[in-house]
């Protein structure tokens, strides 16, 4: 991969404007994404204004690429606006009973909390699994399972410290007990390999603007075979049915796949942009991407340790991700927030989350950029 790094970097003009290692917040779009969107706009404003068949073909091509990325079939992929919209499909679609029990890790991003908290009005009990270190084990969840536990929902990767859940172990524990397993994938998919079948995932929701490097406003869900028929379709549009072009039939007959959760014409600019972005990721290879990110984070971690910073992330092989967070060892003398602000002012784009500086490089970032960050930290920025 390293022999093509300059080639990949050339696709990101943002590299000419500082060091961008903030993909856990929002990714820059590549020139391929821009070209794909520009082409759609050009065609739509000139020769083929109503190009619906080509739009739908592009959408299905993207569905297939996403399915390949997750090792599933295209029938299990449905398009939504963002992660929150997808999680609401699950929360609203299940038939809940008073006393049902949901488990969520403490410290989750609100997208993976609010859709389930609203169910408390229906008598559903939502319990947060304590994570005092920002991490959790499968046993932390299993020890709280009861006969009423219906759902476990976790992030693939925690947004604040990059902790990656052992999805396979937790998913199997849920599957063995008939508990549904939901994953918020946005902080991992595109940077970390994921096989939804191997990890027993029943439902996954994922926005496109972070590690998938797509424009904002488009995401997708994965709905497992055993779950599709159990979810009540709450919102219906003309493309939600099996035969949408039978315009006067009015047959509310849903397809037996995740398309039943789609309403009508998608965000086509987003579809074209995401198709270009995920095609690039698949061209590079998710395994290759993760390996490269791991090398960059290892280099940064080594320097941070040498300089005496506190690393908040779990860098063990099973729990590491594309995120590393760190903080000052002496907050009174060197406040972490001040260091973050100085990094930003110096042209290094990172995030400040939960009292720590969060760094999240992607496949086009370089070791030289990591060394620049370390040099700035060593010099007091």
N, C-alpha and C positions, 0 to 999 in steps of 0.2 A: 504493500500500500504506500510506503514512504516514497517509492519512486514516482508515484503519481500525485504526491501531495501538492506540488506547485500547480499541477493541472486542476486539481479540485479547488484550490484557493482562488484561482483565476475566475471561478464562477461566482465569487462573493466579493463584490466591490467594497463591502463594509470593511474588509481587511485593510483598506487604504486609509481608514479613519480611526485607528486605534486598535486596542486589543479587546475583542468582544468574546467574553467567556460567561455569557448569561443566558444560555439556551434553556435553562430551567424556568426562565421567565417568558422569553419570546425569542424566536430565532430570526435572523435575517433571511430574506428570501434570496435564492440564487438567480443568476441571469437566466437560467432555464425556466424558472417559475415565471419570471417577468415576461420572457418571450412567449410562453404559452398563453398567458393572460392577454398580452398585447395582440397576439394572433386572433384570439377569440373576439376581442373588441374590434379589431380591424375588419374581420369578416362580418361581424354583426352590424357594423356601421356602413357596409358597402354592398357586397354581392349576395350574401346569404343571411338575410335578417332573421328569417324564421328557419332555423337549422336544427329543429328539434330532434330528428333522428340521429344526427351526428352528436348532439349533446348527450343523448341517452347512451349511445355507444361508448362515448368517453367515460360516462359514469360507470358503466358496467366494466370497462377496462380497469378503472380505479378499484372497483369492488374486488376484482380478481387479484390485483396486486396486494391489497391489504390482506386478503385471505391467505395469500402465499406467505406474507410476512409473519402471520400468526399461526401458520400450519393448520388452516381450516378450509372449509369450502365457501365459495362466494355467497351461497344461500344464507350463511350465518351472519353476514355483514349488512348492516343498515346505516344509512346516513342520517346524521342529526346536526344541529347547529354547533353544539359544543358538549363538553363533558357533562355539565349540569343537566342539559336537556336529555341526554341519554340516561342518566341515573334516575331522572324523574319518570322515564318510561317504566323502569323496574319498580320504583316505589309506588307509582299509581296503578300499575298493572296487576300486581299480586292481590289475591283475595285474602285480606288480613282479618284476623279474628282478635277480639279483645283478649289481652294477655299474651299475645305473640311477642317474641323476644328477638331483638336485633343487637348484634355485637359490632362495635366500631372501635378502632384504636384511638386512644387519647392523642390529641395533637394533629389529627387529620386536617387536610385542607377543607374549608367549609363546603366545597362542592360535594364532598362525600359525607356530609353531615346533614345539611338542611333538608334534602329531599326525604330523609328518614325521620328527622325530628318532627316534621309536620304530621307524621303518622301517630304521634302521641295523642292527638285529639280523637283518634279512633281506638284508643286503649292499647296501643302497641307500646311496649317497654323498650326503650333504647338505652343500652348500657355501654359505657366507655371503658375499655380495657386500659388500666393504668400503664403508662410508659414513662416512668421517671427518668430513664436514661435516653429517651427518644427512640427506644428500640423495643421489640417484643419477640416472644417466642411462640411457637405453635401451642405449647402447653399453657401459656398465658390465656389463650382463647379457650382451649379445650376444658380447662378447669372451671370455666364459667358457662359451659354448655348446660342447658337444662332440657327437659322434655318439651319446653315451649320455644326453644330457639329455632327460628325460621331462617335467619339470614346472617351471614358474616360479610361485612364489606370493608375492604382495606385498599390502600394505595399500593400499587406495584412498587413504587419508590416514594418515600416520604419527601415532601417538598422542601422541608427546612434543613434536613441534615443528610439526605440521600440514602437513608436506610432502605435497603431492598428486602422486601418480605420473602420468606421462603414459601413461595406460592404452592409449590408441589406438596410440601408437607402439610400446610394448612388446608389446601384444597382437598387433599385426600382425607384428612380428618373430618372435613365437612361432608364429603361425598359418602363416607362410611356411615354417617349418622343421618343422612337425608336432609342435611342443612344446605341451603343455597349459598353459593360462593360468588360474591361480586367483587370486581377489581376496578379501581380507578387507575387507568393505565398511562395517564398523560405524562408522568415524569419518568417513564421508562421506555415505552414503545418508540422505536426509532433509534435508540441508543443501546439498548440491552436486548439480547435475544429473548423471545417469549414464544412458547408453544402452548396455546390455550388448552389443547387436548391433554398434553402431558401433565399440566398443572391443575386439571380438574376445574377449570373456570367455567361457571355457568353463565355469567354475564360480565361484559367489560365495556366501559365507556371511555372514549378517548378524543380529546380535541387535537387539532392539527398544527397549532401555531408554536408549539415548543419543539420537542425533539424530532418531530416529523417535518419541520422546516417549511410548513405550508402557511398560506395567508390565514389570518384569523377569520372566524365565522363559519367554519365547517369542521365537523368531527364525525365519528362513527361509533356504532355499537357492535359488539359481538354477542349474539344470543345463541346459547347452546341448544342442541337438538331437544333435550328433555325439558327445556323451559319455554320454547316458542308458543306452544299451545296453552301454557299455563298463564300467560300474560294477557290480560284483557286490553284490547286496543282502545285507548282513551281518546285519541284524536284521529280523525279520518279525513282523507282527501281523495281526489279522483285517482291518484296513483297508488292508493292503499289496497286496491282490489286486484283480483287475478286478471281481469280483462278490462283495463281502463279505457280502451278505445271503443267499447260497446257503450257509447255515450248515453243512450236512451234506455239501457237495460236496468239501471239502478239496482244491480245485484251486489249486495254487501257481502261479497265472498272473498275473504282475505287469502292471499297466497300463503302457502305453508312454509314460509321462510321469513327472514328479517325485513323484507320489503314491506310487510304489512305495517311497519312502524314509520314508513315514509309517507309524506302527505301529497306533495305535488312537485312542481318544478323546483329543483334544488338551486342552491347558490352556485351557478355554473362557473363563475369566475373562480370560486373556491375549488370546484371540482377539477377544472383545468390546472389550477395552481398546485393542488395536492397531487394530482397525477404526475406532474413534472417533479415534484419534490420527492415523493416516495419512490419514483422510478430511479432517481439519482441515488437514493439510499440503498436500494436493492442492487444497483450497479456496483456500488462500493462494497456492499455486503455488510449485514448487521453484525456478524461475528467479527469482521475486520474493524468495523467502527468501534465496537466495544473494546477490542484489544487495544486500539490506538488511544482511545479515551483513558483506558486503564494505565497505559504507559505515561500519559501526561499527568494524571492524578498522582501516580507513584512519584514522579519527579517533583511535583509540587509538595507532596507530603514529606518527602525527604528534606527538602529545603525548609519547610515550616518547622519540622522537628529540630533541625540544626539551629534555627533562629529562636526556638523556644516558644512557639505558638502552641495553643491547645487545639488539637484536632477533634472536632465533635462527631465526625463521621466514622462509621464502622467500615473499615477497609478489608475485612476478611473476604475471601473469594465469594462466599455464598450471599453476602449482604451488601457488597459494594455496588455502586452504580455510576452514573455520569456526574454525580454531585459530590463535592467535598466542601465542608464548612469548617471554619476555624475562628478562634477568638483570642484576644489578648490574655496573657497570663497575669497581667497587672492592670486591671481596669482603671484604677485611679491615675496611674502614671501614663498609660497608653490606652485610652478608651477605644474599644473596637469600632464604635460608630464613627469616631473621628478618622480612623484609618480607612474605613470604607469610603467616607466622603473624599478623602485625599486621593484614594485610588481612582474614584470616578472623575475627579478634577484633572487627574494626570492622563486620562485617556484610556483607562482600564475599566471596562463595564462589567460589574459584578452585581450581586444583590446583598441586601442586609436582611436577614431573617432570624427571628428568635434569638437576637443578641449576638449573632455570628455573621461573618462574611461568607457568602455562598459563591463558590466558583463552579461553573458547569461548562466545560469545553466540549466541542464537537469534533467531528472527523477531520475538518479542515484546519483546525488549530495546530500550532507547532510547538516544539520544545523550546524554541527561541522565545516565543510569547510567554511561556511559563517562566523562563529565566528572567524575562523582563519584569514580571510580577514580583518574583523573589528579590530582584535587585531593588525594586522600589520599596518593598517592605523592609529590607535590610537598611536602606538609607532613610527610613522614616517617612517614605513617600514624599 
